[in-house]
Structure formats: structure tokens, C-alpha cells
Amino acid sequence: MTIESVARTQYAHQSAKAGASTAYAGSSSFAAILSAKTAQSDPVDPVTSQDGGRVDFTGMTRQELFDWMNEQLRTGKMTFEESTPFLAMTVRISESTGQAVDMATDDTRYNFMEKARSGLEGALWRNDKEQAERLERAIAIMNSYTGRGVA
């Protein structure tokens, strides 16, 4: 019972914001809004990875994503603000210990495109416009590095 009350109050500060953008309001289905917002992401100039190939965000380790993000920051291809959703995706907390799992020893491969889309879905559901915009930008950046353009 205590877990339920903690879970309910944990996100109480993230309730729907008054005066939310009309892009997130209305009677449109949630799936339609998510598709529209993903499609509206600003295009990013397509670039390749250091070895000349495309980046596969659908099967990377957290360490690989972190290293890629740091390279983009070092070379000026990404701003610090643009890197925040990528950094958040590199964090993993152990369910059993509640402690951070070292990304250097974690060889699990993740679909970071899907993680970003799920995060966008959650931000839209919470009516968190700022987080939704950051994740839209992250999706656009990832799409440009995969050679797909805007999804």
C-alpha cells in the first residue's frame, strides 16, 4: 500500500500544465499527435560517423551512445542542451540494488530510437512540452545520423 501512495505522489508535480500548447490539446488521438510531432521534427544536416558509415541507434550499448555523444560535443556537432536526452538514455539503475550500473561493463544492446520515442510519448502524455521538444530534437538528430532524415 505504501508503494502505491509513493508512486502517486512521485510524479504529482508533473501534472498537466495550464495553458498547454494547442498542438498537444484537442480531441485528436494520442497516436496521431505522436506521429505528427515526430514528423514535425526539424531536419538536421545528414552526417556520417567517424569511419564514414551511418550510426545504428537501434543496437548500441550505453557506452557506445555515450562515446558517440561525447564525440559530437567535442567536435561541435551537438550543443550541451541537445546532448541532455542522450545522456539520460545512458543511465541505467539496477532494479535489485537501486544503484547505477556501470556502462563500461554493461554489454546490453538497446534500441535508443525506441527509447526516445517512448520518452516522447511519455512527455506528450504528461503534457511536458519542453521535454517533448528535446526528445523531438534528439529523434531528428538520430534520424540524420542513420541517413533516414526525419521520421
Residue pairs with C-beta under 8 A, 6 or more apart in sequence:
11 126
14 126
14 128
15 126
16 126
16 127
17 127
17 128
17 129
20 127
20 129
21 129
23 33
23 36
23 37
24 33
24 124
24 127
24 129
24 132
28 36
30 121
30 124
30 125
33 124
34 117
34 120
34 121
34 124
37 120
37 124
37 132
37 136
38 117
38 120
38 136
38 139
38 151
39 150
39 151
40 136
41 136
41 137
41 139
41 140
41 143
41 150
41 151
42 137
42 140
42 150
43 140
43 144
43 149
43 150
44 140
44 141
44 143
44 144
45 144
46 144
46 145
46 147
46 149
47 77
47 144
47 145
48 54
48 145
49 55
49 68
49 145
50 71
54 145
54 146
54 147
55 68
55 142
55 145
55 146
56 146
57 65
57 111
57 112
57 113
57 142
57 145
57 146
58 111
58 112
58 113
58 114
59 109
59 110
59 111
60 68
60 109
60 110
60 112
61 103
61 106
61 107
61 108
61 109
61 110
62 89
62 90
62 91
62 92
62 103
62 106
62 108
62 110
63 90
63 103
63 104
63 106
65 86
65 89
65 90
65 110
65 112
66 86
66 87
66 90
66 103
69 78
69 83
69 86
69 87
69 90
72 78
72 83
73 80
73 83
78 141
81 134
82 134
82 137
82 138
82 141
84 134
85 116
85 119
85 134
85 135
85 137
85 138
86 112
86 138
88 119
89 110
89 112
89 115
89 116
89 119
90 103
91 100
92 100
92 101
92 103
92 106
93 99
93 100
93 101
94 100
94 101
112 142
113 139
113 142
113 146
116 135
116 138
116 139
116 142
117 139
119 131
119 135
120 132
120 135
120 136
120 139
123 129
123 131
123 132
123 135
124 132
139 151
140 150
143 149
143 150
143 151
